[in-house]
Amino acid sequence: MVVDPFWSLSGPSRFLENVGSRMLSSSKGVLGVTVPHFRPGGFVDAVMEATRDRGGGRVIPINARDRAFDRSIPHGLARAGGIRDTSIHSVSGFVNLPDLAAVSFVIDGLDRESWGRWSTFLRSFSAASQDADRSLAPRLIVFLPVDLPRADVQFLLGKDEMQWRGYVSPTDTRVYVSHLLGHMGTESLLERVAAETIVRLAGWDRNLAMTLAAREPEELADPLAIMSGFPVIDRHACWSSGLIDEWDGSPFIHSMSCLATGDQATLKRRLWLAHSQVVTPFIGEVIDFFVDRYEHILSPLLPYTVETRKAPKLIHDLRDFEVSHIYYLLADRIPIRHAKFLKMATAVRNKVAHHNTVPADLLITISETWDEIRSNRSETRGWDWPRCGQKLILMVGPSGAGKSTLAKRRYSADSIVSSDDIRIEKYGSLETSDQTDVFKEVEQRVIRRLAEGETVVLDATNLKRNDRLAIVDKIPTDIQIVYEVVDRPLAEKIATGDWRLKKEGLIEGHSEIFIQELPNILAGDNRPNVDVIDHRAA
């Protein structure tokens, strides 16, 4: 049984099927297979397995270099088939041996020196086979030397010859490399680039694919450095040497041969093709992510004018932004980590767009950063949340308005996520100016509860539209969101201000922001899944 999945790939398996079918259809009982010196691993075993599957009889491997064939090729084959002490007076007698009926001999090891004797036998065998009952006669599959004149092969075999040539496609190589790497669809950017790098450098060569796949993705960020330590190839590149074959519709020179001859241009182009194959869709992923995440900032900027060489261009759809546009528009309005990532993504995109590869250190860094950023992507989209009628309640109102009091009166304590409570947990006091970690924790707890199918109440001021939408736009539109609007007279808020009075102007400032934001709040920020309950009248 052929274990290596390489031989189950579309191209190689088609070759093996052709070997089996053409072996059975040959009136001469001989099939010649021409294969370069540099063969894929397991080639002979794969052919034998295909022969066994299609022929149904015994398959016997033969080494033509064995001294048993020096005296008589028919006798040597008969002995290999388990026939002893028999007298064979002619090749026809060998063809008609009953104990060799439907036996297939797979003959390897022929060279130019022995070809004269073997070709004489094969001509005689072909003639005798055409006079015999093909269902009872043995069959020969012969691996032909590649340094024979083509006229000799055509004269002897005609159409009964196959060549291992052009059977491996880029799709085959990708499938095989994916198997070698054990990919499960969750690869990092670095791993995706590494896989495509193996594909582009290995081409049709199973052996080089295996060698490269054994290295770490970080090493494959600069593959020429590790390939320089591989054994040097000093043979002239041609098909018969096994250093050129057809791949993707044109001759493909083995990458190690390119390295040996100093053909850096070809190698660099292959690496660029690998990077562009992965980076282009990756930049699309980045654009989708940041457009979804910061739609509330980007949407009001449409239509957006971009200067081009020919004329200004208007962008009407957020998905039409380049990553550089998104970086320019968001750099000062989003977390520093996201801004730095967008800057790296812009640099990576520009490298590939100008036919350059991405430097190894930049590739590794951006891959690690993207893994961190995208780790919460599927969670925030809510694709796997149960739909249990859960809601997100946003308490909206200025500091001291009574939001917490109302929330505790209307909802259970375990459903409330309070920014003040988290601030105390983290810093032991409400008097802190660092809000980043607090609201990161707020968001995580809100998302976690909604993902479990439970209603959650976000008890914070939620005064500014950007702050509200930073959480609202992460919630799927089929989950209801409610703004519960709370306020009371300024004099009452000051009278019960407590710790808020220590921050000069806090209560007054919040009241002014609330008044300015009130139209957006009462309109539910124009989000279709937002309802508003105004408690101020009560």
TORRO-209350 format. One record per residue (C-alpha): residue number from 1; residue in three letters; x, y, z negated. Coordinates in steps of 0.001 Angstrom, whole numbers, plus 500000, padded with zeros to 6 digits. Example, Ala and Ser with C-alpha at 12.3 -4.5 7.8 and 13.67 -1.06 7.14 Angstrom:
// TORRO-209350
[1, "ala", [512300, 495500, 492200]]
[2, "ser", [513670, 498940, 492860]]
END
This chain:
// TORRO-209350
[1, "met", [500000, 500000, 500000]]
[2, "val", [501329, 503470, 500955]]
[3, "val", [501373, 505498, 497752]]
[4, "asp", [502729, 508861, 498931]]
[5, "pro", [499723, 511048, 499839]]
[6, "phe", [501813, 512600, 502623]]
[7, "trp", [500737, 509704, 504825]]
[8, "ser", [497088, 510378, 504062]]
[9, "leu", [497287, 513907, 505444]]
[10, "ser", [495371, 514598, 508634]]
[11, "gly", [498352, 514719, 511016]]
[12, "pro", [500454, 511849, 509609]]
[13, "ser", [497401, 509618, 509168]]
[14, "arg", [496411, 510303, 512793]]
[15, "phe", [499894, 509190, 513865]]
[16, "leu", [499553, 505946, 511892]]
[17, "glu", [496104, 505297, 513376]]
[18, "asn", [497557, 505784, 516850]]
[19, "val", [500358, 503318, 516069]]
[20, "gly", [497812, 500697, 515034]]
[21, "ser", [495429, 501197, 517949]]
[22, "arg", [498141, 501414, 520632]]
[23, "met", [499869, 498337, 519258]]
[24, "leu", [496666, 496348, 519740]]
[25, "ser", [495925, 497777, 523176]]
[26, "ser", [499381, 497190, 524659]]
[27, "ser", [499278, 494501, 527324]]
[28, "lys", [503021, 494044, 526902]]
[29, "gly", [502787, 493380, 523156]]
[30, "val", [505474, 496005, 522570]]
[31, "leu", [505094, 499500, 521164]]
[32, "gly", [508109, 501779, 521086]]
[33, "val", [508248, 504456, 518389]]
[34, "thr", [510832, 507194, 518784]]
[35, "val", [511599, 508998, 515541]]
[36, "pro", [514504, 511395, 514769]]
[37, "his", [517435, 510351, 512599]]
[38, "phe", [516082, 512630, 509861]]
[39, "arg", [512837, 510815, 508983]]
[40, "pro", [510147, 511572, 506426]]
[41, "gly", [510465, 509407, 503344]]
[42, "gly", [508521, 506151, 503511]]
[43, "phe", [508182, 506260, 507309]]
[44, "val", [508800, 502540, 507924]]
[45, "asp", [506586, 501454, 505018]]
[46, "ala", [503783, 503686, 506306]]
[47, "val", [503989, 502181, 509789]]
[48, "met", [503982, 498679, 508355]]
[49, "glu", [500926, 499434, 506244]]
[50, "ala", [499078, 500892, 509248]]
[51, "thr", [500026, 497842, 511308]]
[52, "arg", [498762, 495508, 508608]]
[53, "asp", [495478, 497416, 508310]]
[54, "arg", [494765, 497392, 512053]]
[55, "gly", [496321, 494065, 513095]]
[56, "gly", [495153, 491947, 510207]]
[57, "gly", [498056, 489496, 510421]]
[58, "arg", [501462, 489262, 508815]]
[59, "val", [503829, 492206, 509204]]
[60, "ile", [507534, 491405, 509035]]
[61, "pro", [510242, 494098, 508757]]
[62, "ile", [513331, 493461, 510908]]
[63, "asn", [516770, 495062, 510585]]
[64, "ala", [518302, 494937, 514060]]
[65, "arg", [521780, 495272, 512542]]
[66, "asp", [521441, 491874, 510870]]
[67, "arg", [524084, 489448, 512182]]
[68, "ala", [521323, 486867, 512631]]
[69, "phe", [520485, 488550, 515954]]
[70, "asp", [524025, 488480, 517335]]
[71, "arg", [523563, 485052, 518866]]
[72, "ser", [519873, 484903, 519783]]
[73, "ile", [517212, 487535, 519226]]
[74, "pro", [514221, 485160, 519650]]
[75, "his", [515705, 482658, 517204]]
[76, "gly", [516465, 485418, 514709]]
[77, "leu", [512882, 486685, 514895]]
[78, "ala", [511513, 483161, 514538]]
[79, "arg", [513593, 482566, 511415]]
[80, "ala", [512404, 485914, 509997]]
[81, "gly", [508855, 484628, 510611]]
[82, "gly", [509542, 481542, 508513]]
[83, "ile", [510036, 479058, 511352]]
[84, "arg", [513008, 476736, 510800]]
[85, "asp", [514727, 474057, 512869]]
[86, "thr", [512825, 474766, 516018]]
[87, "ser", [514164, 474739, 519512]]
[88, "ile", [513272, 477819, 521569]]
[89, "his", [514416, 477452, 525167]]
[90, "ser", [513005, 480741, 526458]]
[91, "val", [511451, 484007, 525395]]
[92, "ser", [508140, 482605, 526633]]
[93, "gly", [508547, 479761, 524164]]
[94, "phe", [508975, 482310, 521374]]
[95, "val", [505896, 484254, 522490]]
[96, "asn", [503759, 481103, 522400]]
[97, "leu", [504839, 479769, 518996]]
[98, "pro", [501558, 478947, 517189]]
[99, "asp", [502917, 479911, 513782]]
[100, "leu", [503653, 483439, 515021]]
[101, "ala", [500146, 484129, 516292]]
[102, "ala", [499130, 487732, 515581]]
[103, "val", [502357, 488352, 513612]]
[104, "ser", [503727, 491912, 513931]]
[105, "phe", [507476, 492499, 513782]]
[106, "val", [508543, 496057, 512862]]
[107, "ile", [512076, 496397, 514216]]
[108, "asp", [514387, 499122, 512922]]
[109, "gly", [518118, 499790, 513087]]
[110, "leu", [518654, 499759, 516843]]
[111, "asp", [521514, 501845, 518229]]
[112, "arg", [522992, 502476, 521658]]
[113, "glu", [525569, 499724, 521271]]
[114, "ser", [522955, 497032, 520667]]
[115, "trp", [520368, 498499, 522986]]
[116, "gly", [521566, 496581, 526048]]
[117, "arg", [520893, 493178, 524474]]
[118, "trp", [517612, 494221, 522869]]
[119, "ser", [516271, 495935, 525994]]
[120, "thr", [516898, 492736, 527972]]
[121, "phe", [514931, 490771, 525381]]
[122, "leu", [512115, 493344, 525336]]
[123, "arg", [511703, 493182, 529112]]
[124, "ser", [511473, 489409, 528950]]
[125, "phe", [509080, 489584, 526000]]
[126, "ser", [506843, 492060, 527829]]
[127, "ala", [506649, 489828, 530899]]
[128, "ala", [505900, 486710, 528836]]
[129, "ser", [503292, 488533, 526761]]
[130, "gln", [501306, 489550, 529824]]
[131, "asp", [500982, 485875, 530764]]
[132, "ala", [500020, 484791, 527206]]
[133, "asp", [496834, 485042, 525207]]
[134, "arg", [497338, 488408, 523481]]
[135, "ser", [495210, 487413, 520490]]
[136, "leu", [497640, 484552, 519777]]
[137, "ala", [500943, 486191, 520691]]
[138, "pro", [503245, 488105, 518299]]
[139, "arg", [503595, 491884, 518577]]
[140, "leu", [506655, 494094, 518362]]
[141, "ile", [506857, 497642, 517055]]
[142, "val", [510330, 498913, 517859]]
[143, "phe", [511899, 502075, 516461]]
[144, "leu", [513847, 503342, 519447]]
[145, "pro", [517232, 505080, 519266]]
[146, "val", [516853, 508784, 519952]]
[147, "asp", [520048, 508972, 522017]]
[148, "leu", [518721, 506882, 524909]]
[149, "pro", [518191, 508431, 528350]]
[150, "arg", [514490, 509096, 528776]]
[151, "ala", [514497, 507263, 532092]]
[152, "asp", [515516, 504012, 530323]]
[153, "val", [512650, 504305, 527843]]
[154, "gln", [510103, 505169, 530530]]
[155, "phe", [511235, 502277, 532724]]
[156, "leu", [510961, 499779, 529894]]
[157, "leu", [507842, 500963, 528068]]
[158, "gly", [506015, 503534, 530171]]
[159, "lys", [502914, 504583, 528228]]
[160, "asp", [503686, 502132, 525417]]
[161, "glu", [505881, 504654, 523609]]
[162, "met", [505021, 507119, 520845]]
[163, "gln", [507058, 509943, 519379]]
[164, "trp", [506930, 511315, 515832]]
[165, "arg", [506615, 514860, 517064]]
[166, "gly", [504311, 517735, 516149]]
[167, "tyr", [502036, 515688, 513901]]
[168, "val", [502455, 517766, 510716]]
[169, "ser", [500436, 520996, 510741]]
[170, "pro", [500635, 523985, 508362]]
[171, "thr", [497359, 522781, 506827]]
[172, "asp", [498933, 519379, 506149]]
[173, "thr", [501927, 521024, 504496]]
[174, "arg", [499739, 523221, 502278]]
[175, "val", [497639, 520285, 501148]]
[176, "tyr", [500753, 518260, 500385]]
[177, "val", [502464, 521083, 498493]]
[178, "ser", [499287, 521665, 496493]]
[179, "his", [499338, 517985, 495535]]
[180, "leu", [503024, 518126, 494571]]
[181, "leu", [502422, 521157, 492353]]
[182, "gly", [499228, 519784, 490826]]
[183, "his", [497250, 522945, 491582]]
[184, "met", [493817, 523206, 490003]]
[185, "gly", [492638, 526550, 491389]]
[186, "thr", [493824, 528680, 488449]]
[187, "glu", [497330, 529512, 489644]]
[188, "ser", [499075, 532739, 488765]]
[189, "leu", [500248, 535121, 491484]]
[190, "leu", [503793, 533818, 490992]]
[191, "glu", [502656, 530208, 491405]]
[192, "arg", [500675, 531059, 494539]]
[193, "val", [503686, 532808, 496074]]
[194, "ala", [505911, 529872, 495089]]
[195, "ala", [503551, 527394, 496776]]
[196, "glu", [503346, 529395, 500002]]
[197, "thr", [507128, 529883, 499923]]
[198, "ile", [507571, 526097, 499860]]
[199, "val", [505143, 525749, 502770]]
[200, "arg", [506879, 528371, 504908]]
[201, "leu", [510406, 527110, 504200]]
[202, "ala", [509665, 523382, 504386]]
[203, "gly", [507519, 523558, 507516]]
[204, "trp", [506999, 519970, 508672]]
[205, "asp", [509669, 518472, 506372]]
[206, "arg", [508166, 516417, 503556]]
[207, "asn", [511572, 515924, 501915]]
[208, "leu", [512400, 519628, 501626]]
[209, "ala", [508877, 520298, 500321]]
[210, "met", [509454, 517753, 497553]]
[211, "thr", [512865, 519205, 496688]]
[212, "leu", [511559, 522777, 496443]]
[213, "ala", [508412, 521748, 494576]]
[214, "ala", [510588, 520325, 491818]]
[215, "arg", [511903, 523834, 491011]]
[216, "glu", [510255, 526376, 488714]]
[217, "pro", [508088, 529164, 490219]]
[218, "glu", [510506, 531750, 488805]]
[219, "glu", [513337, 530167, 490817]]
[220, "leu", [511242, 530217, 493974]]
[221, "ala", [510828, 533970, 493626]]
[222, "asp", [514367, 533998, 495108]]
[223, "pro", [514512, 530638, 496932]]
[224, "leu", [517547, 531320, 499115]]
[225, "ala", [519679, 531489, 495977]]
[226, "ile", [518780, 527936, 494978]]
[227, "met", [518868, 526607, 498559]]
[228, "ser", [522480, 527738, 498870]]
[229, "gly", [523310, 525034, 496328]]
[230, "phe", [521692, 522242, 498375]]
[231, "pro", [523874, 519891, 500505]]
[232, "val", [525076, 521653, 503656]]
[233, "ile", [523661, 520531, 507005]]
[234, "asp", [526360, 520512, 509688]]
[235, "arg", [524461, 518813, 512533]]
[236, "his", [523374, 520671, 515643]]
[237, "ala", [519694, 521557, 515409]]
[238, "cys", [517611, 519596, 517909]]
[239, "trp", [514619, 517299, 517800]]
[240, "ser", [516631, 514051, 517860]]
[241, "ser", [518735, 515162, 514876]]
[242, "gly", [515527, 515816, 512959]]
[243, "leu", [516205, 519532, 512535]]
[244, "ile", [513591, 520910, 514944]]
[245, "asp", [509981, 519864, 515349]]
[246, "glu", [506790, 521489, 516486]]
[247, "trp", [504912, 523223, 513673]]
[248, "asp", [502084, 525699, 514016]]
[249, "gly", [502239, 525410, 517799]]
[250, "ser", [505915, 526223, 518359]]
[251, "pro", [509388, 524767, 517625]]
[252, "phe", [510343, 525187, 513968]]
[253, "ile", [514048, 525065, 513081]]
[254, "his", [514762, 523441, 509731]]
[255, "ser", [515354, 526102, 507076]]
[256, "met", [518532, 524436, 505853]]
[257, "ser", [519886, 524575, 509397]]
[258, "cys", [519048, 528296, 509510]]
[259, "leu", [520903, 528721, 506229]]
[260, "ala", [523932, 526838, 507564]]
[261, "thr", [524118, 528939, 510745]]
[262, "gly", [523524, 532225, 508935]]
[263, "asp", [520157, 532856, 510575]]
[264, "gln", [518983, 535144, 507784]]
[265, "ala", [516459, 536904, 510024]]
[266, "thr", [514390, 533731, 510474]]
[267, "leu", [514535, 532877, 506769]]
[268, "lys", [513551, 536400, 505719]]
[269, "arg", [510613, 536374, 508104]]
[270, "arg", [509421, 533072, 506651]]
[271, "leu", [509653, 534502, 503146]]
[272, "trp", [507802, 537634, 504233]]
[273, "leu", [505063, 535491, 505782]]
[274, "ala", [504783, 533608, 502479]]
[275, "his", [504510, 536833, 500483]]
[276, "ser", [502047, 538471, 502866]]
[277, "gln", [499869, 535343, 502942]]
[278, "val", [499384, 535658, 499168]]
[279, "val", [499834, 539359, 498413]]
[280, "thr", [497228, 540620, 500893]]
[281, "pro", [494282, 538749, 499305]]
[282, "phe", [495776, 539413, 495869]]
[283, "ile", [495575, 543173, 496438]]
[284, "gly", [491951, 542623, 497429]]
[285, "glu", [491373, 540906, 494062]]
[286, "val", [492986, 543844, 492283]]
[287, "ile", [490809, 546370, 494117]]
[288, "asp", [487651, 544387, 493311]]
[289, "phe", [488592, 544154, 489659]]
[290, "phe", [489347, 547830, 489150]]
[291, "val", [486365, 548986, 491210]]
[292, "asp", [484083, 546834, 489053]]
[293, "arg", [485790, 547892, 485840]]
[294, "tyr", [485896, 551630, 486541]]
[295, "glu", [482956, 552130, 488857]]
[296, "his", [481569, 554755, 486501]]
[297, "ile", [484671, 556894, 487125]]
[298, "leu", [485098, 556205, 490848]]
[299, "ser", [481490, 556411, 492066]]
[300, "pro", [481024, 560131, 491360]]
[301, "leu", [484104, 560828, 493525]]
[302, "leu", [482458, 559488, 496701]]
[303, "pro", [482653, 560438, 499478]]
[304, "tyr", [486407, 560687, 499124]]
[305, "thr", [488634, 562331, 501742]]
[306, "val", [491913, 560711, 502719]]
[307, "glu", [494430, 562485, 504914]]
[308, "thr", [495683, 560362, 507832]]
[309, "arg", [498035, 561113, 510722]]
[310, "lys", [495191, 561560, 513175]]
[311, "ala", [492523, 563263, 511069]]
[312, "pro", [490969, 563261, 507598]]
[313, "lys", [489057, 560076, 506832]]
[314, "leu", [485980, 559878, 504610]]
[315, "ile", [485574, 556889, 502316]]
[316, "his", [481936, 556161, 501420]]
[317, "asp", [482305, 552700, 499862]]
[318, "leu", [484393, 551906, 496779]]
[319, "arg", [485615, 548658, 498412]]
[320, "asp", [487232, 550704, 501162]]
[321, "phe", [489703, 552268, 498731]]
[322, "glu", [493348, 551316, 499049]]
[323, "val", [495024, 550286, 495809]]
[324, "ser", [497100, 553491, 496004]]
[325, "his", [493894, 555575, 496049]]
[326, "ile", [492615, 553781, 492968]]
[327, "tyr", [495901, 554358, 491165]]
[328, "tyr", [495897, 558064, 492061]]
[329, "leu", [492296, 558555, 490945]]
[330, "leu", [492494, 556523, 487726]]
[331, "ala", [496066, 556985, 486506]]
[332, "asp", [495229, 559641, 483894]]
[333, "arg", [491829, 558219, 482900]]
[334, "ile", [492468, 554582, 482068]]
[335, "pro", [494675, 552684, 479594]]
[336, "ile", [498398, 553059, 480268]]
[337, "arg", [498792, 549307, 480794]]
[338, "his", [496216, 549361, 483599]]
[339, "ala", [497784, 552443, 485183]]
[340, "lys", [501248, 550852, 485158]]
[341, "phe", [499829, 547718, 486720]]
[342, "leu", [498165, 549685, 489524]]
[343, "lys", [501479, 551415, 490184]]
[344, "met", [503196, 548015, 490487]]
[345, "ala", [500410, 546712, 492729]]
[346, "thr", [500851, 549734, 494993]]
[347, "ala", [504601, 549051, 495217]]
[348, "val", [503998, 545366, 496017]]
[349, "arg", [501457, 546215, 498701]]
[350, "asn", [503834, 548730, 500296]]
[351, "lys", [506703, 546226, 500325]]
[352, "val", [504663, 543655, 502217]]
[353, "ala", [503050, 546237, 504506]]
[354, "his", [506528, 547275, 505672]]
[355, "his", [507611, 543659, 506356]]
[356, "asn", [509678, 543367, 503195]]
[357, "thr", [509517, 540676, 500535]]
[358, "val", [508691, 541507, 496929]]
[359, "pro", [511804, 541532, 494687]]
[360, "ala", [511872, 538605, 492272]]
[361, "asp", [511796, 540709, 489085]]
[362, "leu", [508814, 542755, 490308]]
[363, "leu", [506970, 539622, 491422]]
[364, "ile", [507430, 537936, 488043]]
[365, "thr", [506428, 541064, 486091]]
[366, "ile", [503284, 541838, 488074]]
[367, "ser", [502217, 538189, 487923]]
[368, "glu", [502514, 538084, 484127]]
[369, "thr", [500724, 541422, 483738]]
[370, "trp", [497877, 540351, 486039]]
[371, "asp", [497387, 537155, 484036]]
[372, "glu", [496926, 539268, 480913]]
[373, "ile", [494552, 541717, 482596]]
[374, "arg", [492394, 539139, 484328]]
[375, "ser", [492151, 536861, 481282]]
[376, "asn", [488886, 538535, 480247]]
[377, "arg", [487613, 539133, 483767]]
[378, "ser", [485207, 536234, 484036]]
[379, "glu", [483989, 536780, 480476]]
[380, "thr", [483151, 540436, 481019]]
[381, "arg", [481269, 539630, 484198]]
[382, "gly", [478975, 537325, 482246]]
[383, "trp", [478847, 534665, 484949]]
[384, "asp", [478580, 531801, 482464]]
[385, "trp", [476414, 533457, 479811]]
[386, "pro", [473083, 531855, 478925]]
[387, "arg", [470061, 534022, 479685]]
[388, "cys", [468161, 533794, 476385]]
[389, "gly", [466492, 537184, 476368]]
[390, "gln", [469434, 538641, 474453]]
[391, "lys", [469817, 542413, 474520]]
[392, "leu", [472521, 544971, 473960]]
[393, "ile", [471333, 547775, 471689]]
[394, "leu", [473382, 550974, 471741]]
[395, "met", [472773, 553335, 468851]]
[396, "val", [473298, 556784, 470376]]
[397, "gly", [473661, 559967, 468377]]
[398, "pro", [476114, 562417, 466789]]
[399, "ser", [478073, 561739, 463630]]
[400, "gly", [475813, 561799, 460545]]
[401, "ala", [472583, 561397, 462544]]
[402, "gly", [471485, 558273, 460647]]
[403, "lys", [472273, 555636, 463239]]
[404, "ser", [473672, 553082, 460783]]
[405, "thr", [470723, 553495, 458422]]
[406, "leu", [468248, 552946, 461235]]
[407, "ala", [470189, 549978, 462641]]
[408, "lys", [470226, 548211, 459265]]
[409, "arg", [466501, 548825, 458854]]
[410, "arg", [465593, 547436, 462296]]
[411, "tyr", [468111, 544608, 462813]]
[412, "ser", [469796, 541786, 460919]]
[413, "ala", [473247, 542481, 459510]]
[414, "asp", [474922, 539735, 461543]]
[415, "ser", [473743, 541287, 464810]]
[416, "ile", [475363, 544686, 464106]]
[417, "val", [478852, 545529, 465369]]
[418, "ser", [479899, 548751, 463665]]
[419, "ser", [482916, 550803, 464762]]
[420, "asp", [483145, 552268, 461250]]
[421, "asp", [483247, 548809, 459656]]
[422, "ile", [485989, 547675, 462061]]
[423, "arg", [487966, 550854, 461377]]
[424, "ile", [487902, 550064, 457656]]
[425, "glu", [488869, 546428, 458321]]
[426, "lys", [491897, 547482, 460328]]
[427, "tyr", [493082, 550615, 458524]]
[428, "gly", [491303, 550611, 455176]]
[429, "ser", [489805, 554029, 455845]]
[430, "leu", [487487, 555916, 458184]]
[431, "glu", [489997, 558750, 458385]]
[432, "thr", [492139, 557530, 461282]]
[433, "ser", [492730, 559048, 464669]]
[434, "asp", [493777, 555821, 466440]]
[435, "gln", [490655, 554523, 468190]]
[436, "thr", [492159, 552226, 470858]]
[437, "asp", [492401, 549040, 468787]]
[438, "val", [489070, 549745, 467133]]
[439, "phe", [487092, 549935, 470362]]
[440, "lys", [488969, 547016, 471861]]
[441, "glu", [487769, 544924, 468933]]
[442, "val", [484257, 546411, 469241]]
[443, "glu", [484099, 545343, 472889]]
[444, "gln", [485357, 541837, 472156]]
[445, "arg", [482746, 541269, 469445]]
[446, "val", [479915, 542637, 471575]]
[447, "ile", [480892, 540469, 474541]]
[448, "arg", [481344, 537389, 472361]]
[449, "arg", [477873, 537657, 470854]]
[450, "leu", [476126, 538310, 474171]]
[451, "ala", [477992, 535373, 475700]]
[452, "glu", [476522, 533164, 472972]]
[453, "gly", [473022, 534293, 473919]]
[454, "glu", [472461, 536547, 470891]]
[455, "thr", [471282, 540158, 470739]]
[456, "val", [473919, 542601, 469522]]
[457, "val", [473638, 546126, 468143]]
[458, "leu", [476563, 548458, 468816]]
[459, "asp", [476625, 550981, 465997]]
[460, "ala", [478845, 553848, 467180]]
[461, "thr", [478232, 557405, 468347]]
[462, "asn", [478262, 556398, 472041]]
[463, "leu", [478096, 560088, 472868]]
[464, "lys", [480121, 560345, 476073]]
[465, "arg", [478889, 558821, 479301]]
[466, "asn", [482257, 557248, 480118]]
[467, "asp", [482357, 555602, 476698]]
[468, "arg", [478849, 554187, 477094]]
[469, "leu", [479437, 552932, 480608]]
[470, "ala", [482753, 551363, 479615]]
[471, "ile", [480645, 548685, 477900]]
[472, "val", [477341, 549005, 479802]]
[473, "asp", [478946, 548303, 483179]]
[474, "lys", [480434, 545068, 481880]]
[475, "ile", [476976, 543678, 481173]]
[476, "pro", [475164, 541796, 483972]]
[477, "thr", [472217, 543760, 485295]]
[478, "asp", [469736, 541016, 484390]]
[479, "ile", [470435, 541529, 480665]]
[480, "gln", [468479, 544352, 479072]]
[481, "ile", [470239, 547260, 477403]]
[482, "val", [468460, 549681, 475071]]
[483, "tyr", [469648, 553131, 474028]]
[484, "glu", [468196, 553966, 470619]]
[485, "val", [468609, 557740, 470351]]
[486, "val", [468943, 559163, 466853]]
[487, "asp", [469464, 562687, 465477]]
[488, "arg", [468346, 565022, 462687]]
[489, "pro", [468752, 568740, 461932]]
[490, "leu", [472301, 570058, 461680]]
[491, "ala", [471720, 571364, 458122]]
[492, "glu", [470751, 567881, 456909]]
[493, "lys", [473801, 566319, 458540]]
[494, "ile", [476084, 568839, 456854]]
[495, "ala", [474335, 568413, 453487]]
[496, "thr", [475054, 564655, 453513]]
[497, "gly", [478324, 564890, 455442]]
[498, "asp", [480492, 563133, 452844]]
[499, "trp", [483899, 562171, 454406]]
[500, "arg", [482919, 563813, 457701]]
[501, "leu", [483267, 567217, 456095]]
[502, "lys", [486996, 566572, 455646]]
[503, "lys", [487354, 566741, 459438]]
[504, "glu", [486682, 570351, 460210]]
[505, "gly", [484149, 570870, 462979]]
[506, "leu", [483428, 567145, 463412]]
[507, "ile", [479695, 567331, 462764]]
[508, "glu", [479222, 570563, 464720]]
[509, "gly", [481335, 569303, 467634]]
[510, "his", [479398, 566066, 467879]]
[511, "ser", [476113, 567945, 467877]]
[512, "glu", [477248, 570074, 470817]]
[513, "ile", [478405, 567046, 472813]]
[514, "phe", [475099, 565312, 472090]]
[515, "ile", [473117, 568268, 473464]]
[516, "gln", [475261, 568334, 476621]]
[517, "glu", [474936, 564574, 477159]]
[518, "leu", [471240, 564315, 476321]]
[519, "pro", [469980, 564399, 479961]]
[520, "asn", [472218, 561449, 480887]]
[521, "ile", [471305, 559590, 477698]]
[522, "leu", [467546, 559945, 478188]]
[523, "ala", [467965, 558893, 481846]]
[524, "gly", [469695, 555718, 480708]]
[525, "asp", [472755, 556865, 482656]]
[526, "asn", [470757, 555872, 485758]]
[527, "arg", [471424, 552202, 485151]]
[528, "pro", [468515, 549941, 486189]]
[529, "asn", [468719, 547657, 483156]]
[530, "val", [468823, 550454, 480522]]
[531, "asp", [465700, 551441, 478541]]
[532, "val", [465615, 554355, 476125]]
[533, "ile", [463885, 554646, 472743]]
[534, "asp", [463959, 558210, 471395]]
[535, "his", [463654, 558164, 467591]]
[536, "arg", [464102, 561915, 467156]]
[537, "ala", [460364, 562709, 467192]]
[538, "ala", [459758, 560218, 464396]]
END
